[in-house]
Amino acid sequence: MRPEKNSILQEITQRVQSADYVFVLNYGGLKVAELTELRRALVPLHAKAQVVKNTYLNRVATQLGWESVAPFLSGPTALVTGTGDASEVAKELMKFVKAHGKAAIKGVCLDGKALGVADVDALSKVPPREVMLGLFVGTLAAPMMQLVGVFNQKVLSLLYVLKAVEEKKSKAA
């Protein structure tokens, strides 16, 4: 194999290995400006889109043991890789696909497992990581807040009784 092809394979392998997620996209029918628009939309999400030949991606998938990615390797293929919240990238990709109608999501590879289009759609409906963490913390804090409220109510009840006794003694005097 020529050195240029080896270099390309190494670059793709390095990108895929360092990524938290790998979305496989069919970019057929998109113009350069539209693909550039997608790339710009992915920059704040710490993701990158790269057009890849299916033969190269097949070799990388075989090398990494991702044989389940093989069904995605037909037609013009682009990879969206990155680190961070995969659900945010899935939302951006779904929004882009709906807006342009030409591109299509083939699937996603998370932790070496290939997931289909329905899974990507479900992933795009998951709230962002920060919201999920907030819900988790709120769920953990709710019983403690109720306990604090119960203790506070007991202290207030005692305070009301003492206040009533004070008022009764001041009226008697």
C-alpha positions as CSV (number, residue, x, y, z in Angstrom):
1,M,0.0,0.0,0.0
2,R,1.2,3.5,-0.8
3,P,2.5,5.7,2.0
4,E,-0.3,8.3,1.4
5,K,-3.0,5.7,1.9
6,N,-1.2,4.4,5.0
7,S,-1.2,8.0,6.3
8,I,-4.9,8.4,5.6
9,L,-5.7,5.1,7.4
10,Q,-3.6,6.1,10.4
11,E,-5.4,9.4,10.6
12,I,-8.8,7.9,10.4
13,T,-7.9,5.2,13.0
14,Q,-6.5,7.8,15.4
15,R,-9.6,10.0,15.0
16,V,-12.0,7.0,15.6
17,Q,-10.0,5.7,18.6
18,S,-9.8,9.1,20.3
19,A,-13.5,9.8,19.8
20,D,-16.3,9.1,22.3
21,Y,-18.7,8.6,19.4
22,V,-18.6,8.0,15.6
23,F,-21.7,9.0,13.6
24,V,-21.8,7.7,10.1
25,L,-23.6,10.0,7.6
26,N,-24.7,9.7,4.0
27,Y,-23.8,13.1,2.6
28,G,-24.9,12.3,-1.0
29,G,-26.5,15.3,-2.7
30,L,-25.0,17.9,-0.3
31,K,-23.2,20.8,-1.8
32,V,-19.8,22.0,-0.5
33,A,-21.4,25.0,1.2
34,E,-23.9,22.8,3.0
35,L,-21.2,20.4,4.2
36,T,-19.2,23.4,5.4
37,E,-22.4,24.6,7.2
38,L,-22.5,21.3,9.0
39,R,-18.9,21.4,10.0
40,R,-19.3,24.9,11.4
41,A,-22.4,23.8,13.4
42,L,-20.3,20.9,14.9
43,V,-17.4,23.1,16.0
44,P,-19.0,24.3,19.3
45,L,-19.9,20.7,20.1
46,H,-16.2,19.6,19.8
47,A,-17.0,17.4,16.8
48,K,-15.6,17.2,13.3
49,A,-17.1,15.9,10.0
50,Q,-14.8,14.2,7.6
51,V,-15.6,12.6,4.2
52,V,-14.1,9.0,4.2
53,K,-13.9,6.3,1.5
54,N,-15.9,3.2,2.5
55,T,-12.9,1.0,1.9
56,Y,-10.8,3.0,4.3
57,L,-13.5,3.0,6.9
58,N,-14.0,-0.8,6.4
59,R,-10.3,-1.4,7.1
60,V,-10.4,0.7,10.2
61,A,-13.5,-0.9,11.5
62,T,-12.0,-4.4,10.9
63,Q,-8.8,-3.3,12.6
64,L,-10.7,-2.1,15.7
65,G,-13.1,-5.1,15.7
66,W,-16.2,-3.1,14.8
67,E,-17.6,-5.6,12.3
68,S,-21.1,-4.4,13.1
69,V,-20.4,-1.1,11.3
70,A,-20.2,-2.9,7.9
71,P,-23.9,-2.3,7.0
72,F,-23.3,1.4,7.2
73,L,-20.6,1.3,4.5
74,S,-22.6,1.9,1.3
75,G,-22.9,5.1,-0.7
76,P,-21.1,8.4,0.0
77,T,-19.9,8.3,3.7
78,A,-18.9,11.0,6.1
79,L,-17.8,10.5,9.7
80,V,-18.7,12.8,12.5
81,T,-16.4,12.2,15.5
82,G,-15.7,14.0,18.7
83,T,-15.7,14.0,22.4
84,G,-18.3,15.1,24.9
85,D,-22.1,14.7,24.8
86,A,-23.2,12.5,21.9
87,S,-26.8,13.5,22.4
88,E,-26.1,17.1,21.5
89,V,-24.3,16.1,18.3
90,A,-27.2,13.7,17.5
91,K,-29.7,16.6,17.9
92,E,-27.6,18.8,15.7
93,L,-27.3,16.1,13.0
94,M,-31.0,15.4,13.1
95,K,-31.8,19.1,12.8
96,F,-29.4,19.3,9.8
97,V,-30.8,16.3,8.1
98,K,-34.4,17.6,8.5
99,A,-33.4,21.0,7.2
100,H,-31.6,19.8,4.1
101,G,-33.4,16.6,3.3
102,K,-30.5,15.3,1.2
103,A,-28.2,13.9,3.9
104,A,-29.1,10.9,6.0
105,I,-27.8,9.4,9.2
106,K,-26.7,5.8,8.7
107,G,-26.0,5.1,12.3
108,V,-23.7,5.7,15.2
109,C,-20.9,3.7,16.9
110,L,-20.8,4.2,20.7
111,D,-18.3,2.2,22.8
112,G,-17.6,-0.1,19.8
113,K,-21.3,-1.0,19.3
114,A,-23.2,0.0,16.2
115,L,-26.6,1.6,16.6
116,G,-29.1,2.2,13.9
117,V,-31.0,5.3,12.8
118,A,-33.8,4.7,15.3
119,D,-31.3,4.7,18.1
120,V,-29.8,8.0,16.9
121,D,-33.3,9.5,16.8
122,A,-33.8,8.2,20.4
123,L,-30.4,9.6,21.4
124,S,-31.3,13.0,20.0
125,K,-34.3,13.2,22.3
126,V,-32.2,12.6,25.5
127,P,-31.7,15.8,27.5
128,P,-28.2,17.2,27.6
129,R,-25.7,15.8,30.2
130,E,-26.0,18.9,32.5
131,V,-29.8,18.5,32.6
132,M,-29.5,14.8,33.4
133,L,-27.0,15.5,36.2
134,G,-29.4,18.2,37.5
135,L,-32.3,15.8,37.6
136,F,-30.1,13.2,39.3
137,V,-29.0,15.7,42.0
138,G,-32.6,16.9,42.4
139,T,-33.7,13.3,42.9
140,L,-31.1,12.7,45.5
141,A,-31.7,16.0,47.3
142,A,-35.5,15.7,47.5
143,P,-35.7,13.3,50.5
144,M,-33.1,15.4,52.4
145,M,-35.1,18.6,51.7
146,Q,-38.2,16.9,53.0
147,L,-36.4,15.8,56.1
148,V,-35.1,19.4,56.7
149,G,-38.7,20.6,56.2
150,V,-40.0,18.2,58.8
151,F,-37.3,19.3,61.3
152,N,-38.0,22.9,60.6
153,Q,-41.7,22.5,61.1
154,K,-41.0,20.9,64.6
155,V,-38.8,23.9,65.6
156,L,-41.5,26.3,64.3
157,S,-44.2,24.5,66.2
158,L,-42.2,24.9,69.4
159,L,-41.6,28.6,68.6
160,Y,-45.3,29.2,68.1
161,V,-46.1,27.6,71.5
162,L,-43.5,29.7,73.2
163,K,-44.8,32.8,71.5
164,A,-48.4,32.0,72.6
165,V,-47.2,31.4,76.2
166,E,-45.4,34.8,76.1
167,E,-48.5,36.6,74.8
168,K,-50.7,34.9,77.4
169,K,-48.3,36.0,80.2
170,S,-48.0,39.5,78.9
171,K,-51.9,39.9,78.8
172,A,-52.1,38.5,82.3
173,A,-49.6,41.0,83.7
